[in-house]
Amino acid sequence: MTDFGLRVTYDLVYHITVSVPGNYRGKTCGLCGNFNNDRSDEFQLPDGNVTRDFQTFGAAWKVPVPGVVCDDGCSGDLCPKCDDSKKAVLEAKCAIITNPTGPFAACHDVIDPESYFRNCVYDVCMAKDEQSMLCHSIATYMLDCQDFGAKIQNWRSPSFCPFTCPANSHYETCVLPCTSPCPGLLDTITCTTTCVEGCACDNGYHYNGTGCVPFDQCSCYYNGQTYKIGESIITDDCHRVHTCQASGVVLSKNMTCDPNESCQIKNGVMDCFPQQCFLDANGTLTAFNGDSGTVTVPGAYEIVESCDQSQTSDWFRVVVKLEMCSPGVNTIVAVYVFFNDMMITVDNKHNIWTNGRAMTQTTFSKNNVKVVVSDNTVRINSPTNLQLSFSSTNKLAMSVSDEVTDMVCGACGKLKPIDTTLRALRERVLMSLHGPSTAFASLNIGQWTAPDFPQ
């Protein structure tokens, strides 16, 4: 239903109804006709001409859908016919629609049941699953009758067109969709004044958008979205978190990211994510801001370093040497980590040198820098600025502390403040759909070659 009066109903099987307000009279076209009260020109083609052939009319308004093949239907004597003996049996079954004392009698003066009866007989005759089509055909008349406010009696039973309902609910012929006290439902759906057949919640249970639950298990509604109990939404550049509590209550409180995390949007979700940069065995770099690309040229690259070269106490630098070990794939062969008074070298066989001396033990510590070898991974930690790991699978991971997030340079990129603009969101969505951009690698990696290393 739209604010200008268009209403479309679909029974999720095969029956669709479309209604428009009177100001569209004479202004429509398509299979439903031109709405001009003239039955002689109902089969109007897109070019304005009128045909008498229903097959031609239907084919003219067919819309191409990729991957879908539709035939043009049939017309007149070319259409399949229902055998007379079978037709008589089906007429008796579909007669529940036209029975003057049956469950639909109150609707006969509102909507003529004859066309529904004929459609029921023909559709059931042509269907592979006759019983299912019979139930759908009868339900179609009921849906349209209830749309006009007619009161229909129960026509289903456990043995005839049973209606199965989920837990904590039961079938009723007339259910109003907007009676639940759970928060947010009236904000997310358009309520109608007429009822429909369906599942009603048992006594003590309420519909929360997905099922019938006790009131204290109602979902929460916040900022146009529905959340289950226990779910949280983070806003305001990760400074506020809103958590769904029992009975649909949203609890909001202040929050901050951990020192080794930054506020980012990933897959459309704002949250605190680790401030990490990765370089895998195939030469694919994922920067601090989530952008990624593949290194196409072998060489030595500045991966991450302190931007301020005059810095003394917390200065660091990481250089990675990549070589083409197989066609088109550049692999890490050595990692060089520099601090003020220390240089650590790790090759791809996990041989380690500190200030040129081979490291023979599994741990080394000096001047607040610690090197540990465990679980086939070399870890280099300087708590004030850099944490680095280099695994036996040739994957390099780096993170920096919150205090230096705005003071790092290199191919991993600066840790930029979160950008919640539409453009930034669009770029992230496109990257998640189409994969990393190779333009990133050529733009950032190429300009971060290490000048003091042979290329």
JOJOFEN-V312087 format. One record per pair of residues at least 24 apart in sequence whose C-alpha atoms are under 7 Angstrom apart, sorted by the first residue. I is the first residue (numbers start at 1). J is the second residue. D is the distance in Angstrom with one decimal. If there is no record, write none. Layout:
i/j/d
I/J/D
I/J/D
This chain:
i/j/d
15/140/6.8
30/61/6.2
31/58/6.8
31/61/6.8
82/122/6.8
82/125/6.1
87/121/6.8
90/121/5.6
91/121/5.9
94/120/6.2
94/121/6.4
97/138/6.6
103/152/5.8
103/153/4.5
103/154/6.4
103/155/6.0
104/152/5.5
104/153/6.7
106/150/6.3
106/151/6.4
106/152/6.7
107/145/5.9
107/150/5.4
111/145/6.8
116/141/6.5
135/161/5.5
143/196/6.7
146/194/6.6
146/195/6.5
146/196/6.3
147/194/6.2
149/194/5.9
165/199/5.8
168/201/6.0
168/202/5.5
168/205/6.9
168/212/5.9
169/199/5.9
169/200/5.3
169/201/4.2
169/202/4.9
169/212/6.7
170/199/5.2
170/200/5.4
170/201/6.4
170/202/6.6
171/198/5.7
171/199/4.6
171/200/6.1
172/197/5.9
172/198/5.8
172/199/6.1
172/200/6.4
173/197/4.2
173/198/6.5
175/200/6.4
180/206/5.6
180/207/5.7
182/206/7.0
182/207/6.9
182/208/5.7
182/215/7.0
182/218/5.4
182/219/6.9
182/248/6.8
183/220/6.1
183/221/5.9
183/248/6.1
184/221/4.9
185/209/6.9
215/247/5.7
216/246/5.0
216/247/3.9
217/246/5.6
217/247/5.6
218/246/6.9
218/247/5.2
218/248/5.2
219/248/5.1
220/244/5.6
220/248/4.1
220/249/6.2
220/250/6.5
234/270/6.0
234/271/6.2
237/263/6.3
237/418/7.0
238/263/5.8
238/271/6.3
238/272/6.9
259/401/6.0
259/402/4.8
260/400/6.6
260/401/5.2
260/402/5.6
263/418/6.3
264/418/5.8
267/429/6.6
275/399/5.4
275/400/6.6
276/397/6.6
276/398/5.3
276/399/4.4
277/397/5.7
277/398/5.2
277/399/6.4
277/412/5.9
278/396/5.6
278/397/4.6
278/398/6.5
279/395/5.8
279/396/5.1
279/397/6.6
280/394/6.3
280/395/4.3
280/396/6.2
281/331/5.4
281/332/6.6
281/393/6.7
281/394/4.9
281/395/5.6
282/329/5.7
282/330/6.1
282/331/5.8
283/329/6.7
283/330/5.2
283/331/5.6
287/412/4.4
287/413/6.1
288/412/5.8
288/413/6.3
288/415/5.9
289/415/6.3
289/416/7.0
291/436/6.9
292/436/5.3
292/437/6.5
292/440/6.5
293/436/5.6
293/437/5.6
293/438/4.9
293/440/5.5
293/441/4.7
294/438/6.2
294/441/5.6
295/330/6.9
295/441/5.8
295/445/6.9
298/322/5.1
298/323/5.0
298/324/6.1
298/330/6.0
299/323/6.5
299/455/4.9
300/449/5.8
300/450/5.5
300/453/6.3
300/455/6.3
301/448/5.6
301/449/4.3
301/450/5.0
302/410/5.4
302/411/6.3
302/448/5.2
302/449/5.9
302/450/5.4
303/410/4.9
303/411/4.7
303/412/5.7
304/408/6.5
304/409/5.6
304/410/4.3
304/411/6.3
304/412/5.8
305/408/5.5
305/409/5.4
305/410/6.0
306/407/6.0
306/408/4.7
306/409/6.1
307/407/5.6
307/408/5.2
307/409/5.2
312/340/6.6
313/340/7.0
314/385/6.7
315/339/6.0
315/340/6.1
316/340/6.9
332/394/6.5
348/394/6.7
410/448/6.1
411/444/5.6
411/445/5.4
411/448/6.0
